[in-house]
Amino acid sequence: NVASLFEAGRLNTRAQLDSGDELGQLAATFNRMAARLRLLVGNLESQVEARTSEIAAVNQKLLVEIDVRKKAENKISLYSQELEDRVAKRTQQLVDAQERSIRQERLAAIGQLAGSMGHELRNPIGVLSNAVYFLNATLPDGDVKTQEFLDLMDSEIKNANKIISDLLDFARIKSIDIGPTAVSEIISKT
């Protein structure tokens, strides 16, 4: 009966036999073995409990470290995205600046070309203007048709000169005068 209870896990069970014969000695040995076993099981339970506490503490530390690492990874990910956005924005700014620079260079080249063309066109137009002047001077009483054509040529030469002057004005680099200005003056000029 005592052995069955002991086997069932009731380690505090003791044999109650105080006789001096072999059964008494067996009961006393059983009781000492049960006490030692109870002590060993108690020590094992304490060790298991201590180990369980240590494991729980380590697990808690690991959970904290994992949380810290996840937060750090999230910050790194956000920072990485922010850097990518900054790089994309800066790259777009550089592309825009490069396109503006190319447009400005093209406009400058067009301006130089216009200036050069304007000066080159003034020479033949000057010759034409001199020819019209000469013809007007040498044919003062020419027929009406000739006079109409000479007047038409003179008018078109003046138009061509105006176009060339406008082109040269466009091509000329103008300095910007920055300073106080009366708004009423600008409106009246306009």
Secondary structure, 3 states (H helix, E strand, C coil): CHHHHHHCCCCCCCCCCCCCCHHHHHHHHHHHHHHHHHHHHHHHHHHHHHHHHHHHHHHHHHHHHHHHHHHHHHHHHHHHHHHHHHHHHHHHHHHHHHHHHHHHHHHHHHHHHHHHHHHHHHHHHHHHHHHHHHHHHHCCCCCHHHHHHHHHHHHHHHHHHHHHHHHHHHHCCCCCCCCCCCHHHHHHHC
